[in-house]
């Protein structure tokens, strides 16, 4: 039984990590594709990305805490 619980927790943590990576990777890719733009055009995107990353990390941490896993 313990092995099943550990496997399920590992699977949930892995899923949370993939979700967090996707939430960061997509906006980062968008910024990467917009490299020819100047700083004034990228500032709002960077601020939105920063807010998104902070919200995502907070949500993932809260989910891991709710599952009893270390954040």
C-alpha positions in Angstrom: 0.0 0.0 0.0 2.8 2.4 0.9 4.4 1.9 -2.5 1.1 2.8 -4.3 0.8 6.0 -2.2 4.4 7.0 -3.0 3.9 6.3 -6.7 0.7 8.4 -6.7 2.5 11.3 -4.9 5.4 11.1 -7.3 3.1 11.1 -10.2 1.2 14.2 -8.9 4.4 16.0 -8.2 5.7 15.2 -11.7 2.4 16.5 -13.2 2.7 19.7 -11.2 6.3 20.3 -12.4 5.3 19.7 -16.0 2.4 22.2 -15.6 4.6 24.8 -14.0 7.2 24.3 -16.8 4.6 24.8 -19.4 3.2 27.9 -17.8 6.7 29.4 -17.8 7.9 28.0 -21.2 5.1 29.3 -23.4 5.4 33.0 -22.4 9.2 32.7 -22.5 9.0 31.3 -26.0 6.8 34.2 -27.0 9.3 36.7 -25.7 12.1 34.8 -27.5 10.2 35.1 -30.8 9.8 38.8 -30.2 13.6 39.5 -29.8 13.8 42.1 -32.6 11.4 44.3 -30.6 12.8 47.1 -28.5 12.7 47.3 -24.7 9.7 49.6 -24.6 7.7 46.9 -26.4 8.9 44.0 -24.3 8.4 45.6 -20.9 4.7 44.9 -20.6 5.3 41.3 -21.7 8.1 40.8 -19.2 5.9 42.2 -16.4 3.1 39.9 -17.4 5.5 37.0 -17.5 6.8 37.9 -14.1 3.3 38.0 -12.6 2.4 34.7 -14.3 5.5 32.9 -13.0 4.9 34.3 -9.4 1.2 33.2 -9.5 2.2 29.7 -10.9 4.8 29.1 -8.3 2.4 30.2 -5.6 -0.3 27.8 -6.9 2.1 24.9 -7.3 3.5 25.5 -3.8 0.0 25.6 -2.4 -1.0 22.4 -4.2 2.1 20.6 -3.0 1.4 21.8 0.6 -2.2 20.6 0.3 -0.9 17.2 -0.8 1.5 17.1 2.2 4.6 17.2 -0.1 7.5 19.6 0.4 7.2 22.7 -1.8 
